[in-house]
């Protein structure tokens, strides 16, 4: 059984941790060329379409060949360092801030956290997120991320 089959097909939000071992300059679609420092990146996303978390997070884990989303460009140059997800147990109101926005905003406020490229994964965000990708401070753990999302 692969990791992808362990993921639920329900809608939800997810965190994908990516490790970049050396600094790289990467072109991210229409956002252009950016220097990405070495480190661990947290990408927060939503999976509300067909196949839910299994389809979206599973695609990112597998490293899709087609570069469709901003994360696909970075994913092609990085290793998976971890992931987590939160299925949506009930439908949130239209005014509620989505989990991935709450998480990315909280991470961006951490001391030593960095936003390497504004609008990354958040070009259509309506909740004030500078990006849904954050370069994490050294020593930050996946369990800390999950705690931020459920607060």
C-alpha positions in Angstrom: 0.0 0.0 0.0 1.4 3.4 -0.9 1.2 6.5 1.2 -1.2 8.0 -1.3 -3.8 5.3 -0.5 -3.6 6.1 3.2 -4.8 9.6 2.5 -8.5 10.3 2.9 -10.6 11.2 -0.2 -12.5 13.7 1.9 -12.1 17.5 1.5 -9.7 19.3 3.9 -6.5 21.2 4.3 -3.0 20.0 4.3 0.6 20.9 5.1 3.4 19.8 2.9 7.0 20.2 4.2 9.7 20.4 1.6 13.5 20.3 2.1 15.7 22.3 -0.1 19.4 21.3 0.6 21.1 24.1 -1.3 19.9 27.6 -2.3 18.4 27.7 -5.7 17.0 30.2 -8.2 13.7 28.8 -9.5 11.2 30.2 -11.9 7.7 29.9 -10.4 5.3 30.2 -13.4 4.0 33.7 -13.9 5.4 34.8 -10.5 8.9 34.7 -12.1 12.4 33.8 -10.9 13.1 33.8 -7.2 16.1 32.8 -5.0 15.0 30.2 -2.5 17.3 29.7 0.5 18.1 26.2 1.7 15.9 25.0 4.5 12.5 23.5 5.3 9.4 25.0 3.7 5.8 24.6 4.8 3.2 24.8 2.0 -0.4 25.0 3.2 -3.1 24.2 0.8 -6.7 23.1 0.4 -8.1 20.0 -1.1 -11.8 20.6 -1.7 -12.1 19.2 -5.3 -12.8 15.7 -6.5 -10.7 13.1 -4.6 -10.1 15.5 -1.7 -6.9 15.2 0.2 -5.9 12.0 -1.5 -6.0 13.6 -4.9 -4.3 16.9 -4.1 -1.8 16.0 -1.4 -1.1 12.7 -3.1 -0.2 14.5 -6.3 2.2 16.7 -4.5 3.8 13.8 -2.7 4.2 11.9 -6.0 5.7 15.0 -7.7 3.4 15.5 -10.7 5.1 15.9 -14.0 2.8 18.7 -15.1 3.6 22.1 -13.5 0.1 23.4 -12.8 0.3 25.1 -9.4 3.1 27.2 -7.9 4.0 24.4 -5.5 4.7 22.1 -8.5 7.7 24.2 -9.5 9.3 24.1 -6.1 8.3 20.5 -5.5 10.4 19.4 -8.5 13.5 20.7 -6.8 12.9 19.5 -3.3 12.5 16.4 -1.1 9.5 15.6 1.0 10.3 16.3 4.7 6.8 15.5 6.0 3.1 16.2 5.7 -0.1 16.4 7.6 -3.7 17.0 6.9 -7.0 18.0 8.6 -10.2 16.6 7.0 -13.1 19.0 7.1 -15.7 17.6 9.4 -18.3 20.2 8.6 -18.7 22.9 6.0 -17.3 26.2 7.2 -19.2 29.4 6.8 -18.4 31.6 3.8 -16.9 34.2 6.2 -14.7 31.8 8.1 -10.9 32.0 7.5 -9.8 28.7 5.9 -7.4 26.5 7.8 -4.6 27.0 5.3 -4.9 30.8 5.7 -4.9 30.7 9.5 -1.8 28.4 9.4 0.2 30.3 6.8 -0.6 33.6 8.6 0.5 32.1 12.0 3.7 30.7 10.5 4.6 33.9 8.8 4.5 35.6 12.2 7.1 33.3 13.8 10.5 34.7 14.6 13.0 33.9 11.8 10.2 32.7 9.5 10.4 34.0 5.9 8.1 34.5 3.0 10.4 33.7 0.0 7.9 34.8 -2.7 4.7 36.8 -2.1 1.6 35.4 -3.6 3.1 31.9 -3.8 0.0 29.6 -3.6 -2.1 32.5 -2.6 -2.8 34.6 -5.8 -6.5 34.2 -5.3 -6.5 34.3 -1.5 -9.2 36.7 0.0 -7.9 36.5 3.6 -4.8 38.7 3.5 -2.2 36.0 3.2 1.1 37.2 1.8 1.7 33.6 0.6 0.9 30.0 1.5 4.6 29.1 1.5 6.8 29.8 4.5 10.5 29.1 5.1 10.4 27.7 8.6 12.7 28.7 11.4 15.4 26.1 12.2 14.1 23.4 14.6 10.4 23.9 13.9 8.5 20.6 14.0 5.5 19.2 12.1 3.7 18.7 15.4 4.0 22.4 16.0 2.4 23.1 12.7 -0.6 20.8 13.4 -1.0 22.5 16.8 -1.2 25.9 15.0 -3.9 24.7 12.6 -6.1 23.3 15.3 -5.8 26.3 17.7 
